[in-house]
Amino acid sequence: MDKIFLTLKEIEGVIVHDIYLKKEVARRTEPFEYLDDVRKMANYIGGEWIDPPPIRCDWMVKKVFFPEVECYFLYNHKDEEFPGSMQVLFSGERVMEMKGDDSATLAIATINHMIRYIRHSHPDKVLPEICHLV
């Protein structure tokens, strides 16, 4: 059976937490253009680099929050037409048992930790302001 990936909206049926998560993810996307090694970042957060990703993106990292509650971070690099973007999806047998605000909080905290890795990896580089706020 293929893995099912869900947004918070698909899990909850309401959009409040989904909108909040998308807004906070968008605020944190720019630093990922400075990421040199996805595998090392995934290890830093206790996650797993998914290669090749089963969904079209430049890279995907999986983080297991609890048994059968998985979060997937999908990133697409900026190009001449579009800015960089990140999407957060959830999967697992127990993902529907999570409250939307808990899922959003865990996802945002994980992204913050990813940004800490980027900041620590580039101590002499001028990075986006968000790198110094998380």
N, CA, C and O atoms as a GROMACS GRO file, in nm:
protein
  536
    1MET      N    1   0.083  -0.118   0.000
    1MET     CA    2   0.000   0.000   0.000
    1MET      C    3   0.088   0.125   0.000
    1MET      O    4   0.186   0.132   0.074
    2ASP      N    5   0.054   0.224  -0.081
    2ASP     CA    6   0.130   0.348  -0.088
    2ASP      C    7   0.103   0.434   0.035
    2ASP      O    8  -0.005   0.432   0.093
    3LYS      N    9   0.205   0.510   0.073
    3LYS     CA   10   0.192   0.601   0.187
    3LYS      C   11   0.097   0.714   0.149
    3LYS      O   12   0.100   0.764   0.036
    4ILE      N   13   0.014   0.754   0.243
    4ILE     CA   14  -0.080   0.864   0.223
    4ILE      C   15  -0.024   0.986   0.294
    4ILE      O   16   0.007   0.981   0.413
    5PHE      N   17  -0.012   1.097   0.220
    5PHE     CA   18   0.037   1.223   0.274
    5PHE      C   19  -0.080   1.319   0.287
    5PHE      O   20  -0.158   1.336   0.193
    6LEU      N   21  -0.093   1.383   0.405
    6LEU     CA   22  -0.207   1.470   0.432
    6LEU      C   23  -0.162   1.609   0.479
    6LEU      O   24  -0.060   1.622   0.547
    7THR      N   25  -0.238   1.710   0.442
    7THR     CA   26  -0.218   1.843   0.498
    7THR      C   27  -0.297   1.851   0.629
    7THR      O   28  -0.379   1.764   0.658
    8LEU      N   29  -0.274   1.954   0.707
    8LEU     CA   30  -0.354   1.973   0.829
    8LEU      C   31  -0.501   1.992   0.794
    8LEU      O   32  -0.588   1.944   0.868
    9LYS      N   33  -0.529   2.059   0.685
    9LYS     CA   34  -0.668   2.079   0.644
    9LYS      C   35  -0.736   1.945   0.617
    9LYS      O   36  -0.851   1.925   0.655
   10GLU      N   37  -0.664   1.854   0.554
   10GLU     CA   38  -0.721   1.721   0.526
   10GLU      C   39  -0.739   1.639   0.654
   10GLU      O   40  -0.830   1.557   0.663
   11ILE      N   41  -0.653   1.660   0.750
   11ILE     CA   42  -0.663   1.588   0.877
   11ILE      C   43  -0.778   1.641   0.962
   11ILE      O   44  -0.857   1.564   1.015
   12GLU      N   45  -0.786   1.773   0.973
   12GLU     CA   46  -0.883   1.835   1.064
   12GLU      C   47  -1.017   1.867   1.000
   12GLU      O   48  -1.121   1.866   1.066
   13GLY      N   49  -1.015   1.895   0.871
   13GLY     CA   50  -1.138   1.938   0.805
   13GLY      C   51  -1.166   2.086   0.823
   13GLY      O   52  -1.263   2.138   0.768
   14VAL      N   53  -1.081   2.154   0.899
   14VAL     CA   54  -1.091   2.300   0.914
   14VAL      C   55  -0.959   2.360   0.868
   14VAL      O   56  -0.858   2.290   0.857
   15ILE      N   57  -0.959   2.490   0.842
   15ILE     CA   58  -0.839   2.547   0.783
   15ILE      C   59  -0.758   2.637   0.876
   15ILE      O   60  -0.652   2.685   0.837
   16VAL      N   61  -0.804   2.660   0.997
   16VAL     CA   62  -0.736   2.754   1.086
   16VAL      C   63  -0.590   2.715   1.109
   16VAL      O   64  -0.501   2.798   1.088
   17HIS      N   65  -0.564   2.594   1.151
   17HIS     CA   66  -0.426   2.553   1.180
   17HIS      C   67  -0.346   2.537   1.052
   17HIS      O   68  -0.225   2.561   1.051
   18ASP      N   69  -0.411   2.497   0.944
   18ASP     CA   70  -0.345   2.484   0.815
   18ASP      C   71  -0.294   2.621   0.767
   18ASP      O   72  -0.180   2.632   0.721
   19ILE      N   73  -0.377   2.723   0.778
   19ILE     CA   74  -0.338   2.859   0.738
   19ILE      C   75  -0.222   2.907   0.826
   19ILE      O   76  -0.125   2.964   0.775
   20TYR      N   77  -0.233   2.886   0.956
   20TYR     CA   78  -0.128   2.926   1.049
   20TYR      C   79   0.004   2.857   1.013
   20TYR      O   80   0.108   2.922   1.006
   21LEU      N   81   0.000   2.727   0.989
   21LEU     CA   82   0.121   2.652   0.957
   21LEU      C   83   0.182   2.704   0.826
   21LEU      O   84   0.302   2.727   0.820
   22LYS      N   85   0.102   2.723   0.724
   22LYS     CA   86   0.154   2.771   0.596
   22LYS      C   87   0.219   2.909   0.611
   22LYS      O   88   0.324   2.934   0.553
   23LYS      N   89   0.158   2.997   0.689
   23LYS     CA   90   0.213   3.131   0.711
   23LYS      C   91   0.348   3.123   0.782
   23LYS      O   92   0.443   3.190   0.742
   24GLU      N   93   0.356   3.042   0.886
   24GLU     CA   94   0.481   3.030   0.961
   24GLU      C   95   0.590   2.960   0.880
   24GLU      O   96   0.708   2.994   0.892
   25VAL      N   97   0.552   2.863   0.798
   25VAL     CA   98   0.649   2.796   0.712
   25VAL      C   99   0.704   2.896   0.610
   25VAL      O  100   0.825   2.901   0.587
   26ALA      N  101   0.617   2.975   0.550
   26ALA     CA  102   0.661   3.074   0.451
   26ALA      C  103   0.761   3.173   0.512
   26ALA      O  104   0.857   3.213   0.446
   27ARG      N  105   0.739   3.213   0.637
   27ARG     CA  106   0.832   3.304   0.707
   27ARG      C  107   0.970   3.243   0.723
   27ARG      O  108   1.069   3.315   0.738
   28ARG      N  109   0.978   3.110   0.721
   28ARG     CA  110   1.102   3.040   0.751
   28ARG      C  111   1.166   2.975   0.628
   28ARG      O  112   1.260   2.897   0.644
   29THR      N  113   1.121   3.003   0.511
   29THR     CA  114   1.168   2.933   0.391
   29THR      C  115   1.303   2.982   0.340
   29THR      O  116   1.386   2.900   0.297
   30GLU      N  117   1.328   3.110   0.342
   30GLU     CA  118   1.448   3.167   0.280
   30GLU      C  119   1.580   3.103   0.325
   30GLU      O  120   1.666   3.081   0.240
   31PRO      N  121   1.600   3.072   0.452
   31PRO     CA  122   1.729   3.014   0.493
   31PRO      C  123   1.764   2.883   0.423
   31PRO      O  124   1.882   2.847   0.416
   32PHE      N  125   1.666   2.812   0.372
   32PHE     CA  126   1.695   2.682   0.312
   32PHE      C  127   1.770   2.692   0.180
   32PHE      O  128   1.820   2.592   0.129
   33GLU      N  129   1.777   2.813   0.123
   33GLU     CA  130   1.861   2.833   0.005
   33GLU      C  131   2.009   2.823   0.042
   33GLU      O  132   2.094   2.805  -0.046
   34TYR      N  133   2.041   2.833   0.170
   34TYR     CA  134   2.180   2.825   0.217
   34TYR      C  135   2.218   2.683   0.262
   34TYR      O  136   2.333   2.658   0.298
   35LEU      N  137   2.124   2.593   0.260
   35LEU     CA  138   2.149   2.456   0.306
   35LEU      C  139   2.241   2.382   0.210
   35LEU      O  140   2.211   2.372   0.091
   36ASP      N  141   2.352   2.332   0.260
   36ASP     CA  142   2.450   2.262   0.178
   36ASP      C  143   2.435   2.110   0.180
   36ASP      O  144   2.465   2.043   0.081
   37ASP      N  145   2.388   2.056   0.291
   37ASP     CA  146   2.385   1.910   0.305
   37ASP      C  147   2.256   1.867   0.375
   37ASP      O  148   2.245   1.875   0.497
   38VAL      N  149   2.160   1.822   0.296
   38VAL     CA  150   2.030   1.782   0.350
   38VAL      C  151   2.045   1.663   0.445
   38VAL      O  152   1.979   1.659   0.549
   39ARG      N  153   2.130   1.569   0.410
   39ARG     CA  154   2.148   1.450   0.495
   39ARG      C  155   2.198   1.489   0.635
   39ARG      O  156   2.149   1.436   0.734
   40LYS      N  157   2.294   1.579   0.643
   40LYS     CA  158   2.347   1.621   0.773
   40LYS      C  159   2.242   1.697   0.852
   40LYS      O  160   2.231   1.680   0.974
   41MET      N  161   2.163   1.781   0.783
   41MET     CA  162   2.056   1.854   0.853
   41MET      C  163   1.953   1.755   0.908
   41MET      O  164   1.908   1.769   1.021
   42ALA      N  165   1.915   1.656   0.826
   42ALA     CA  166   1.818   1.557   0.871
   42ALA      C  167   1.870   1.484   0.995
   42ALA      O  168   1.794   1.461   1.090
   43ASN      N  169   1.995   1.449   0.996
   43ASN     CA  170   2.055   1.383   1.111
   43ASN      C  171   2.054   1.476   1.233
   43ASN      O  172   2.028   1.431   1.345
   44TYR      N  173   2.082   1.603   1.213
   44TYR     CA  174   2.085   1.703   1.321
   44TYR      C  175   1.950   1.712   1.393
   44TYR      O  176   1.946   1.729   1.515
   45ILE      N  177   1.840   1.700   1.318
   45ILE     CA  178   1.707   1.709   1.379
   45ILE      C  179   1.652   1.574   1.421
   45ILE      O  180   1.539   1.565   1.470
   46GLY      N  181   1.731   1.468   1.403
   46GLY     CA  182   1.682   1.334   1.437
   46GLY      C  183   1.582   1.283   1.334
   46GLY      O  184   1.494   1.203   1.366
   47GLY      N  185   1.597   1.330   1.212
   47GLY     CA  186   1.506   1.290   1.104
   47GLY      C  187   1.576   1.203   1.002
   47GLY      O  188   1.684   1.150   1.027
   48GLU      N  189   1.512   1.190   0.887
   48GLU     CA  190   1.564   1.104   0.781
   48GLU      C  191   1.546   1.174   0.646
   48GLU      O  192   1.437   1.223   0.614
   49TRP      N  193   1.653   1.177   0.568
   49TRP     CA  194   1.647   1.229   0.432
   49TRP      C  195   1.584   1.123   0.344
   49TRP      O  196   1.631   1.009   0.342
   50ILE      N  197   1.480   1.157   0.274
   50ILE     CA  198   1.411   1.063   0.185
   50ILE      C  199   1.463   1.086   0.043
   50ILE      O  200   1.435   1.188  -0.018
   51ASP      N  201   1.538   0.990  -0.008
   51ASP     CA  202   1.598   1.001  -0.140
   51ASP      C  203   1.583   0.870  -0.216
   51ASP      O  204   1.638   0.768  -0.175
   52PRO      N  205   1.511   0.872  -0.326
   52PRO     CA  206   1.444   0.986  -0.387
   52PRO      C  207   1.309   1.011  -0.320
   52PRO      O  208   1.247   0.919  -0.267
   53PRO      N  209   1.264   1.136  -0.324
   53PRO     CA  210   1.133   1.166  -0.264
   53PRO      C  211   1.020   1.109  -0.349
   53PRO      O  212   1.028   1.113  -0.472
   54PRO      N  213   0.916   1.057  -0.286
   54PRO     CA  214   0.803   1.001  -0.361
   54PRO      C  215   0.709   1.107  -0.418
   54PRO      O  216   0.618   1.076  -0.495
   55ILE      N  217   0.731   1.232  -0.378
   55ILE     CA  218   0.653   1.346  -0.426
   55ILE      C  219   0.751   1.442  -0.492
   55ILE      O  220   0.863   1.458  -0.445
   56ARG      N  221   0.708   1.505  -0.599
   56ARG     CA  222   0.797   1.594  -0.673
   56ARG      C  223   0.841   1.713  -0.587
   56ARG      O  224   0.759   1.796  -0.548
   57CYS      N  225   0.971   1.720  -0.560
   57CYS     CA  226   1.032   1.829  -0.485
   57CYS      C  227   1.183   1.814  -0.498
   57CYS      O  228   1.231   1.711  -0.546
   58ASP      N  229   1.258   1.915  -0.454
   58ASP     CA  230   1.403   1.906  -0.460
   58ASP      C  231   1.460   1.818  -0.349
   58ASP      O  232   1.557   1.746  -0.371
   59TRP      N  233   1.400   1.825  -0.233
   59TRP     CA  234   1.438   1.732  -0.126
   59TRP      C  235   1.323   1.715  -0.028
   59TRP      O  236   1.232   1.798  -0.019
   60MET      N  237   1.330   1.603   0.046
   60MET     CA  238   1.226   1.569   0.144
   60MET      C  239   1.294   1.511   0.267
   60MET      O  240   1.384   1.428   0.258
   61VAL      N  241   1.248   1.557   0.383
   61VAL     CA  242   1.298   1.506   0.512
   61VAL      C  243   1.178   1.459   0.593
   61VAL      O  244   1.075   1.526   0.600
   62LYS      N  245   1.195   1.344   0.655
   62LYS     CA  246   1.091   1.286   0.740
   62LYS      C  247   1.134   1.298   0.886
   62LYS      O  248   1.249   1.275   0.921
   63LYS      N  249   1.038   1.336   0.970
   63LYS     CA  250   1.061   1.342   1.115
   63LYS      C  251   0.946   1.268   1.182
   63LYS      O  252   0.830   1.302   1.162
   64VAL      N  253   0.978   1.167   1.261
   64VAL     CA  254   0.877   1.093   1.336
   64VAL      C  255   0.860   1.163   1.470
   64VAL      O  256   0.953   1.168   1.550
   65PHE      N  257   0.739   1.217   1.493
   65PHE     CA  258   0.711   1.283   1.620
   65PHE      C  259   0.677   1.182   1.728
   65PHE      O  260   0.727   1.192   1.840
   66PHE      N  261   0.593   1.087   1.695
   66PHE     CA  262   0.551   0.979   1.784
   66PHE      C  263   0.533   0.856   1.698
   66PHE      O  264   0.524   0.868   1.576
   67PRO      N  265   0.527   0.736   1.758
   67PRO     CA  266   0.501   0.617   1.676
   67PRO      C  267   0.376   0.638   1.589
   67PRO      O  268   0.269   0.674   1.639
   68GLU      N  269   0.393   0.615   1.460
   68GLU     CA  270   0.285   0.627   1.361
   68GLU      C  271   0.235   0.770   1.342
   68GLU      O  272   0.124   0.791   1.293
   69VAL      N  273   0.316   0.869   1.380
   69VAL     CA  274   0.287   1.010   1.353
   69VAL      C  275   0.413   1.069   1.289
   69VAL      O  276   0.511   1.099   1.358
   70GLU      N  277   0.408   1.084   1.158
   70GLU     CA  278   0.524   1.128   1.080
   70GLU      C  279   0.496   1.263   1.016
   70GLU      O  280   0.383   1.292   0.976
   71CYS      N  281   0.599   1.344   1.007
   71CYS     CA  282   0.589   1.473   0.941
   71CYS      C  283   0.693   1.476   0.829
   71CYS      O  284   0.807   1.434   0.848
   72TYR      N  285   0.653   1.526   0.714
   72TYR     CA  286   0.740   1.534   0.597
   72TYR      C  287   0.756   1.680   0.556
   72TYR      O  288   0.659   1.754   0.543
   73PHE      N  289   0.880   1.719   0.536
   73PHE     CA  290   0.914   1.855   0.495
   73PHE      C  291   0.966   1.848   0.352
   73PHE      O  292   1.069   1.786   0.326
   74LEU      N  293   0.895   1.910   0.261
   74LEU     CA  294   0.929   1.908   0.119
   74LEU      C  295   0.977   2.047   0.079
   74LEU      O  296   0.912   2.148   0.110
   75TYR      N  297   1.090   2.053   0.010
   75TYR     CA  298   1.144   2.182  -0.028
   75TYR      C  299   1.170   2.188  -0.179
   75TYR      O  300   1.217   2.092  -0.240
   76ASN      N  301   1.138   2.304  -0.236
   76ASN     CA  302   1.171   2.335  -0.375
   76ASN      C  303   1.255   2.462  -0.378
   76ASN      O  304   1.215   2.566  -0.324
   77HIS      N  305   1.373   2.453  -0.441
   77HIS     CA  306   1.462   2.568  -0.451
   77HIS      C  307   1.400   2.676  -0.538
   77HIS      O  308   1.320   2.648  -0.627
   78LYS      N  309   1.440   2.800  -0.512
   78LYS     CA  310   1.394   2.911  -0.595
   78LYS      C  311   1.454   2.895  -0.735
   78LYS      O  312   1.559   2.833  -0.753
   79ASP      N  313   1.386   2.952  -0.831
   79ASP     CA  314   1.438   2.958  -0.967
   79ASP      C  315   1.406   3.094  -1.024
   79ASP      O  316   1.362   3.183  -0.952
   80GLU      N  317   1.428   3.112  -1.153
   80GLU     CA  318   1.406   3.244  -1.212
   80GLU      C  319   1.260   3.286  -1.211
   80GLU      O  320   1.230   3.404  -1.226
   81GLU      N  321   1.169   3.190  -1.194
   81GLU     CA  322   1.027   3.222  -1.198
   81GLU      C  323   0.959   3.222  -1.061
   81GLU      O  324   0.869   3.302  -1.037
   82PHE      N  325   1.001   3.132  -0.972
   82PHE     CA  326   0.934   3.116  -0.843
   82PHE      C  327   1.032   3.125  -0.727
   82PHE      O  328   1.148   3.086  -0.741
   83PRO      N  329   0.986   3.176  -0.612
   83PRO     CA  330   1.071   3.175  -0.493
   83PRO      C  331   1.080   3.032  -0.436
   83PRO      O  332   1.002   2.945  -0.474
   84GLY      N  333   1.175   3.010  -0.347
   84GLY     CA  334   1.183   2.882  -0.279
   84GLY      C  335   1.056   2.857  -0.200
   84GLY      O  336   0.990   2.952  -0.156
   85SER      N  337   1.021   2.731  -0.182
   85SER     CA  338   0.898   2.700  -0.107
   85SER      C  339   0.914   2.570  -0.029
   85SER      O  340   0.987   2.480  -0.068
   86MET      N  341   0.843   2.566   0.083
   86MET     CA  342   0.842   2.446   0.166
   86MET      C  343   0.697   2.407   0.192
   86MET      O  344   0.610   2.492   0.208
   87GLN      N  345   0.673   2.277   0.194
   87GLN     CA  346   0.542   2.224   0.226
   87GLN      C  347   0.558   2.123   0.338
   87GLN      O  348   0.658   2.050   0.344
   88VAL      N  349   0.461   2.118   0.427
   88VAL     CA  350   0.463   2.024   0.538
   88VAL      C  351   0.344   1.930   0.522
   88VAL      O  352   0.229   1.974   0.511
   89LEU      N  353   0.372   1.800   0.521
   89LEU     CA  354   0.268   1.699   0.510
   89LEU      C  355   0.283   1.600   0.624
   89LEU      O  356   0.390   1.586   0.683
   90PHE      N  357   0.175   1.532   0.656
   90PHE     CA  358   0.172   1.437   0.766
   90PHE      C  359   0.129   1.300   0.716
   90PHE      O  360   0.059   1.288   0.616
   91SER      N  361   0.174   1.196   0.788
   91SER     CA  362   0.136   1.061   0.752
   91SER      C  363   0.147   0.972   0.876
   91SER      O  364   0.207   1.011   0.977
   92GLY      N  365   0.089   0.854   0.868
   92GLY     CA  366   0.098   0.758   0.977
   92GLY      C  367  -0.039   0.716   1.027
   92GLY      O  368  -0.138   0.789   1.012
   93GLU      N  369  -0.044   0.599   1.086
   93GLU     CA  370  -0.169   0.540   1.133
   93GLU      C  371  -0.238   0.623   1.241
   93GLU      O  372  -0.360   0.621   1.253
   94ARG      N  373  -0.159   0.696   1.321
   94ARG     CA  374  -0.217   0.772   1.433
   94ARG      C  375  -0.219   0.923   1.410
   94ARG      O  376  -0.246   1.000   1.502
   95VAL      N  377  -0.189   0.966   1.287
   95VAL     CA  378  -0.180   1.109   1.261
   95VAL      C  379  -0.315   1.179   1.281
   95VAL      O  380  -0.319   1.297   1.315
   96MET      N  381  -0.425   1.108   1.261
   96MET     CA  382  -0.557   1.167   1.278
   96MET      C  383  -0.592   1.190   1.426
   96MET      O  384  -0.686   1.263   1.456
   97GLU      N  385  -0.517   1.127   1.517
   97GLU     CA  386  -0.542   1.144   1.660
   97GLU      C  387  -0.481   1.274   1.714
   97GLU      O  388  -0.515   1.319   1.824
   98MET      N  389  -0.392   1.334   1.636
   98MET     CA  390  -0.325   1.458   1.680
   98MET      C  391  -0.417   1.577   1.659
   98MET      O  392  -0.493   1.582   1.562
   99LYS      N  393  -0.410   1.672   1.749
   99LYS     CA  394  -0.482   1.799   1.730
   99LYS      C  395  -0.400   1.885   1.636
   99LYS      O  396  -0.277   1.878   1.634
  100GLY      N  397  -0.470   1.966   1.558
  100GLY     CA  398  -0.403   2.049   1.458
  100GLY      C  399  -0.301   2.145   1.516
  100GLY      O  400  -0.195   2.165   1.457
  101ASP      N  401  -0.332   2.205   1.631
  101ASP     CA  402  -0.237   2.299   1.689
  101ASP      C  403  -0.112   2.227   1.738
  101ASP      O  404  -0.002   2.283   1.731
  102ASP      N  405  -0.126   2.104   1.786
  102ASP     CA  406  -0.009   2.027   1.827
  102ASP      C  407   0.079   1.992   1.706
  102ASP      O  408   0.201   2.006   1.711
  103SER      N  409   0.015   1.946   1.599
  103SER     CA  410   0.089   1.912   1.477
  103SER      C  411   0.161   2.034   1.422
  103SER      O  412   0.278   2.025   1.384
  104ALA      N  413   0.092   2.148   1.416
  104ALA     CA  414   0.154   2.271   1.365
  104ALA      C  415   0.271   2.313   1.453
  104ALA      O  416   0.377   2.351   1.401
  105THR      N  417   0.254   2.308   1.584
  105THR     CA  418   0.361   2.347   1.677
  105THR      C  419   0.484   2.259   1.661
  105THR      O  420   0.596   2.309   1.658
  106LEU      N  421   0.464   2.128   1.651
  106LEU     CA  422   0.577   2.036   1.634
  106LEU      C  423   0.648   2.060   1.500
  106LEU      O  424   0.770   2.057   1.494
  107ALA      N  425   0.571   2.084   1.395
  107ALA     CA  426   0.631   2.108   1.263
  107ALA      C  427   0.713   2.237   1.264
  107ALA      O  428   0.825   2.239   1.214
  108ILE      N  429   0.659   2.343   1.320
  108ILE     CA  430   0.730   2.471   1.325
  108ILE      C  431   0.856   2.460   1.412
  108ILE      O  432   0.961   2.514   1.376
  109ALA      N  433   0.846   2.391   1.524
  109ALA     CA  434   0.963   2.372   1.609
  109ALA      C  435   1.072   2.294   1.535
  109ALA      O  436   1.190   2.322   1.552
  110THR      N  437   1.032   2.198   1.454
  110THR     CA  438   1.129   2.120   1.376
  110THR      C  439   1.196   2.208   1.271
  110THR      O  440   1.317   2.200   1.252
  111ILE      N  441   1.118   2.291   1.204
  111ILE     CA  442   1.176   2.383   1.105
  111ILE      C  443   1.272   2.479   1.175
  111ILE      O  444   1.379   2.509   1.121
  112ASN      N  445   1.236   2.527   1.292
  112ASN     CA  446   1.327   2.614   1.367
  112ASN      C  447   1.459   2.545   1.394
  112ASN      O  448   1.565   2.606   1.386
  113HIS      N  449   1.452   2.417   1.427
  113HIS     CA  450   1.575   2.342   1.456
  113HIS      C  451   1.656   2.321   1.327
  113HIS      O  452   1.779   2.322   1.331
  114MET      N  453   1.588   2.302   1.214
  114MET     CA  454   1.658   2.295   1.085
  114MET      C  455   1.733   2.425   1.058
  114MET      O  456   1.847   2.424   1.011
  115ILE      N  457   1.668   2.536   1.088
  115ILE     CA  458   1.730   2.667   1.066
  115ILE      C  459   1.850   2.685   1.158
  115ILE      O  460   1.949   2.746   1.120
  116ARG      N  461   1.842   2.632   1.279
  116ARG     CA  462   1.959   2.637   1.369
  116ARG      C  463   2.077   2.563   1.307
  116ARG      O  464   2.191   2.609   1.315
  117TYR      N  465   2.049   2.450   1.244
  117TYR     CA  466   2.156   2.376   1.174
  117TYR      C  467   2.219   2.464   1.066
  117TYR      O  468   2.341   2.471   1.055
  118ILE      N  469   2.136   2.531   0.988
  118ILE     CA  470   2.188   2.618   0.882
  118ILE      C  471   2.273   2.729   0.942
  118ILE      O  472   2.381   2.759   0.891
  119ARG      N  473   2.224   2.789   1.049
  119ARG     CA  474   2.298   2.897   1.115
  119ARG      C  475   2.434   2.846   1.166
  119ARG      O  476   2.536   2.913   1.148
  120HIS      N  477   2.435   2.730   1.230
  120HIS     CA  478   2.560   2.675   1.283
  120HIS      C  479   2.655   2.630   1.172
  120HIS      O  480   2.777   2.627   1.191
  121SER      N  481   2.600   2.595   1.056
  121SER     CA  482   2.681   2.551   0.943
  121SER      C  483   2.748   2.667   0.870
  121SER      O  484   2.844   2.646   0.796
  122HIS      N  485   2.697   2.787   0.890
  122HIS     CA  486   2.749   2.905   0.820
  122HIS      C  487   2.776   3.020   0.918
  122HIS      O  488   2.712   3.125   0.910
  123PRO      N  489   2.869   3.000   1.012
  123PRO     CA  490   2.890   3.102   1.115
  123PRO      C  491   2.940   3.237   1.061
  123PRO      O  492   2.919   3.340   1.125
  124ASP      N  493   3.004   3.238   0.946
  124ASP     CA  494   3.061   3.362   0.893
  124ASP      C  495   2.979   3.423   0.780
  124ASP      O  496   3.018   3.525   0.723
  125LYS      N  497   2.867   3.362   0.746
  125LYS     CA  498   2.784   3.410   0.636
  125LYS      C  499   2.672   3.498   0.688
  125LYS      O  500   2.617   3.474   0.796
  126VAL      N  501   2.638   3.599   0.612
  126VAL     CA  502   2.523   3.683   0.645
  126VAL      C  503   2.398   3.607   0.603
  126VAL      O  504   2.376   3.582   0.484
  127LEU      N  505   2.317   3.572   0.700
  127LEU     CA  506   2.197   3.491   0.677
  127LEU      C  507   2.071   3.575   0.699
  127LEU      O  508   2.077   3.681   0.761
  128PRO      N  509   1.958   3.527   0.648
  128PRO     CA  510   1.832   3.598   0.671
  128PRO      C  511   1.805   3.617   0.820
  128PRO      O  512   1.848   3.537   0.903
  129GLU      N  513   1.735   3.724   0.854
  129GLU     CA  514   1.709   3.760   0.993
  129GLU      C  515   1.645   3.646   1.073
  129GLU      O  516   1.678   3.628   1.190
  130ILE      N  517   1.555   3.571   1.012
  130ILE     CA  518   1.485   3.462   1.084
  130ILE      C  519   1.584   3.363   1.145
  130ILE      O  520   1.554   3.299   1.245
  131CYS      N  521   1.703   3.351   1.085
  131CYS     CA  522   1.804   3.258   1.137
  131CYS      C  523   1.852   3.298   1.276
  131CYS      O  524   1.900   3.213   1.352
  132HIS      N  525   1.839   3.424   1.310
  132HIS     CA  526   1.884   3.472   1.440
  132HIS      C  527   1.770   3.487   1.539
  132HIS      O  528   1.792   3.524   1.655
  133LEU      N  529   1.649   3.458   1.495
  133LEU     CA  530   1.531   3.470   1.582
  133LEU      C  531   1.485   3.336   1.636
  133LEU      O  532   1.408   3.331   1.732
  134VAL      N  533   1.530   3.228   1.578
  134VAL     CA  534   1.483   3.095   1.621
  134VAL      C  535   1.586   3.028   1.711
  134VAL      O  536   1.564   2.916   1.757
   0.00000   0.00000   0.00000
